[in-house]
Amino acid sequence: MQLRHLRLRGRKLAIAAAAGLACSTCVSAAVSGPASATRRAPAPHGATARPHQSALASIIAAELKGQIPPAAKAELNSPVPLTVGQAVPGYPHGVKASSANIFQFTSADMAKLKAGHYTAAIAMHLANAAWPELQVKGISTTLAKFGIKVVATTQANGVASTQVSQLGTLIARKPTAIFSIPVDPVSESSVYKQVSKAGIKLILLDNVPSGLTPGKQYVTIVSADNGGNGYFAAQQLVKSVGCGPIGWIGLDYYFPVVNSRDTAAAGVFKSKCPGQVQYTQNLSNLVTTAALPIASSLLTQHSNIKGFWAAWNSIAEEIVSGEESAGVHIPIATTDLDATSALEMAQGYIVGIGGQQPYAQGVAEADALAYKLLGKKVPPFIELPTVPVTLEDMIPAYKIINGTNPPANVIAAVKAAVGLK
């Protein structure tokens, strides 16, 4: 197992290096090999053959020239149902979503913010993926434009007790505001209530700790349309493999955004494939390395699996590793597009991704704080729409989500997938 983990870290390092991204779970000197290293060619699996390869080739060729062909544009603009927000005090049936496009700042607003000498801290749940890195970048870059200084950034490695301790330290520093996503919205509720008691403005990412009231104990929550993400990805899996037994790795504890994805995906399968067999083994926390033995076990016990649902992309990565070891190639539906999941899509493992917009989400979170500091009304729930991702539109979607073009090894894999030289 240690060798397996070393190989996984080496692959993450290669992908991160090719993408120009930091990778907090990578090792450096302990792993050798070129940054362009990719997986071995997988054994074909009947259901994964891509249709209309010639049409795809022309679409990809245009995208490589910086164009967005009509077919890709239609995919990117395909309607995905918006999700009502988490139920919180005052909103027992969930909070209606507001758009992140509401924020507008005048030159007088900017001057007032810069004159305030405000400070902020960021308390993340983890930092081993592009999503938290892009969130922090979006928040920090936008706060800098307002003259708001980030005095501390923490990450808890998915451990609630660690985050409680970190939040206590941040509260003692008395920043103007704290941005945070809780590891465990239930057990950490009391420490998050201490933020507003200390006179610190709290802006939440994705999840509301249990019992906190919007407008009183937190300014707002900003989230992706997680239900929409699960809905879109599951639709793509059904299109790819039809109805049949699937492996399912979701999340088994109260983490509303992931629960929302799982619920929406389950709804698609129930609607499209009544009576479908699902072999389910969920994670009990956010540590995704546990998904590898789960995937391996599911593949060993159930050779009839036609597809996999993975609640987010780090789980999908572990499933791909399990498939590699088993010598199979079974389609996966998931959420989040980064350098790793883009490569796995290009290689035919992932067939649909409901993309979040973590950088844009970070911008909206910083904007929400600025509005609050200016005395302007901030809605209790702000939601960014799903970016639908398939191979057809992955190149422009990657830029929308990550702010850059896909790395060279992803481009090479996309070209190989559609027969381009």
Helices and strands as residue ranges (DSSP letters): H 2-19, G 46-48, H 53-64, H 70-76, G 100-102, H 107-115, E 119-124, H 130-145, E 149-155, H 160-173, E 177-180, H 189-197, E 201-205, E 220-224, H 226-241, E 246-249, H 256-272, E 278-280, G 288-290, H 291-301, E 307-310, H 313-326, E 332-335, H 339-346, E 350-355, H 358-373, E 381-384, E 387-389, H 394-402, H 408-418
